[in-house]
Amino acid sequence: METLILIMFGVLIAIGGVILRRRFAEFYGQSIEDYEDGFPTFDIQQHLNGKMVCEGVIFGPMGRVTSTFVADFDINWDGDRGVMDELFRYNDGSTQKRQWIITMGKDGHFITEAEDVPGGGRGVQAGPAVQMRYAIRLPEESGGHVLKTVDWMYLTPDEVIVNRSQFRKFGFKVAELVATIRPVEAA
């Protein structure tokens, strides 16, 4: 009986450690407040504007690269409303189109809409960082699953944007994306 209690206590400590690490020390432990005083200042209406190129990799659940891509972005703003057209070209020859509608709110907050983003998304910008949270529906040929997404973008001093996103299903990370985004003329 004593051994069983010790084993259960050990399991509880291990689970607690995993939860604490995930909450405070990993990707999900970041907070937009961590970046409030950072430089340079990321203004999505300025830095996500015009024709841009995005190049990146997608990692699967085991941490290995499962796909690479290049995407063309065309982003136009009319006041506080932006339209971002994306065309992705993947290493397997497939393509994907998406259009985001971005509506700016107060204090750096914004909302997003896209056809494959049920319920839309919410974001906030502070200092050199932007964070977005949304659910995304995968294409049917990829299973049609809906994944919870946390998307971070960081502005570098040369005004290249580094994008890191994690995708989760039932709380488990199933994919991660790392990409750069920059104006076409700088490509």
C-alpha positions, 0 to 999 in steps of 0.5 A: 500500500505504501508503495502504491501511495509513493508511486501515485505521489510521484505521478502527481509531481511529474504531472504537476511539473509538466503543467507548470513547465508548459504554462510558465517555461515554454511557448505557451508561457509567453505573454504579450506583456513580456514584450511591451517595452521591446524595440522595434515596435511592431505595427501590423498596419505598417509592417504587414502591408503590401506585397510580401513573401513568406518562407517556412517549414512545418514540423510534425508532432515528432519534431521533424520537418513534414513540409516546407512552403513559400507564400505570396502575401498581398495585404491592403489596408483601408483605415482600420480594416485590412485584407490579407490574401495568401497563396501558399506553394508547398514542397509536394506541389500543392497550393492553398489560398486563404484570405484574412480580414483584420479589424483593428480595435483599441490598445493594439487589439484586433480581430481576424476572420478567414474561411477556415478559421471558425469563430474568427481569431483575436490578436494583440500587438505590443513592442516587437511582438504580435500574438494571435489565437484562433482555431483553424480547420485543416483541408479535407485532404488533411483530415478536416481537423480543427486545431487550436492555434497560437501564433506569435510574430516578432519584428526584427531590427531589419523589419523581417518578421519571424513567425512561430505557430503551434497547433494543438488537438486535445491539448497535444501539439500536433504541428509547429510552423516557423517562417519569415515574412518580408516585403517582396522588394527585400526578398 
